[in-house]
Amino acid sequence: MYLSLICHSSERSFMADELDRTDLKILRLLQADGRLSNAEIAARVGTSPATCHRRTQRLFADGYVKSVRAQIAPDKVDRAALVIVGVVLDRSTPESFAAFEEAVAQLDFILDCHLVAGDFDYFLKIRVRDIADFSRLHGERLLALPGVRQTRTFFVMKEVTDNAPLAF
């Protein structure tokens, strides 16, 4: 299972004040295996199931746990090719960024979109069947996104680490 957790370095002191050792253990267990039952988690952290359930519900309600979902094997669903695309927009204005981000959010083939500093404005993480599939998407969809001036494509040769658990 794949579990997204909120734990930004700027929130580290806030997190340390709000979460105790048991909360952190619960988060680590859920991050490692989102399918664990409440009883299993309670046993591993040394609390009663009722206490564990209350704590887990609070962690969800307070936004520490963003979601719990299955991590699908891309090759099993015909999306084995991983592509990273650097995007440069023609203008660096809040309006152009907003228009680009709104359009990207509508495209189901884009897994991640990150606004970055440096030579590019955005990096996109995309899963496709193969190079031909990407070529079609690039010509028909990516270049048509609002404000796109330039793209640079990186085909991933080997995935060394992907969606590694957060260290906290």
N, C-alpha and C positions, 0 to 999 in steps of 0.2 A: 504494500500500500504506500501511497505517497501522501505525505502530510506536510502542508505548508504552515510554518510557524512565523510569527512576527517576533523578531529579536534584533533590532537595529542597534548598532553600537552607541548611537546617541541616546538610546532608551535604556542602556545598560544600567545606569544608576537607578532609574525609575523601576526597572524590572527587579533589581536586587532589593529595593525597598518593599515592593509589592508581593514578591513571590518568596516562599520559604523553600527549604530543601525538599520537602515532599512535593510541592508544586513542580519544581524543576525535575524531579524524578518522573512524575507523571508525564510531563512534556517530552522528556527523553524517550520514555517507553512508547508513547503514542507516535513519536517521530520514527522510531525504529520499526514499529508494527502497528499500523492503525486499526488492525483487526482484533487486537486484544480486547477481551471482555472486561467489564468493570471489575468483576471478581478477580480476574487474573492480575489486573493492575493493582487492586487493593492488596492482594497477597504480596506482590513484589515490593510495594512501598511501605508495607506494614501498617495499613489502616483498615478500618472496617469498610465493607462495601458501600454503606450509606455515606460515610465521610468522603470516600473516594469519589462517589458519584457527585456529591455537592461540589467538591473541588474541581472536578472535570467540567461540570456544567458552568462553573464560574470562569474557568479558563477559556471556554468557548464564548461565553457572554461578554467577557472583557476583551475579546479579540486576540488573545494569544495564539489560538488555533484558528487559522483562516479556513481550512477545509480538510476533509478526509476523502480521498479518492483512490481508485485503483491506478497503478502505473502500468499502462499497456505496453507490451513489447511491440515496437514500431514495425519490425519486419513481419510480424504475424498478421498485421493489418495493411500490408502493402505500402508502408511509409518508411522504408529503410534508409533513404538518403536524407542526411541532415545537412542543411545549408545555413550558413550565417551570411547575412547581407548587410553591408554598411550602406547607409543612405545619407546623402547630402541634400538638403533642401535649398531651394533658390533664394529664400529669404529667412532670416533669423528673427522672426517676430512672434509674439505670443499667438497671434491669429493664425499664422502659417503652421506653427506647432500644433495648435488645437485642431485645425482642419485635418492635418496629417494623422494625428492620434485618433480622431473620431473615425476616419476612414479605415485605419488599420484595425480598429476594434471590431469592424464588421467582417473581417476576412478570417475564415475558419482555418486556413492553412498556416497562419502565423501563430506560433506557439508563444513567443515572447517578443516584446518590443521595449527597448530601453533607450531613453534619451541619454546621450553620453557627451562628455567633453572631449575635445581633440579634433582629429581630422574629419570625423563623421558627426552627423547630428543624431542618428539613431543606429542601433544594431537590431536586426530582426533575426529570430531563430525560426526556421521553417523546416517542416518535414514534408517530403514528397516521395513519389514512387522511384523516380530516377532523373537523370539529367534532362531527358526530353520533357518530362513533366514540369521540371523547374523552368526550362526554357520557355515553355508555353505560358506558365504563370508570370514569369518575368516580363515577357512582352505584352501580355494582355492585361495584367492586373497591377503588378508592382510599379511599372513605369507610368501607369495611369493614375497613381495616387497623387493627391493634391500637393503641389509644390516640389515634387521630386526633380532635382537637377541631375543627380548622378547616383549610381549604385556601384558597389564593388562586391563581388560574390566570392565566398569562400566555401568550397565543398569540404566537409569534414571527412578526413580519411580514417580516423579512429577516434572513438569516444573513450577517453581515458577516465574522466570523471564527469558525471551528469547527475544533477539533482542530489548532490551529496547532502547528508544531514547537517544542520547548523550545529556548530560547536558552542555550547553555553554551559 
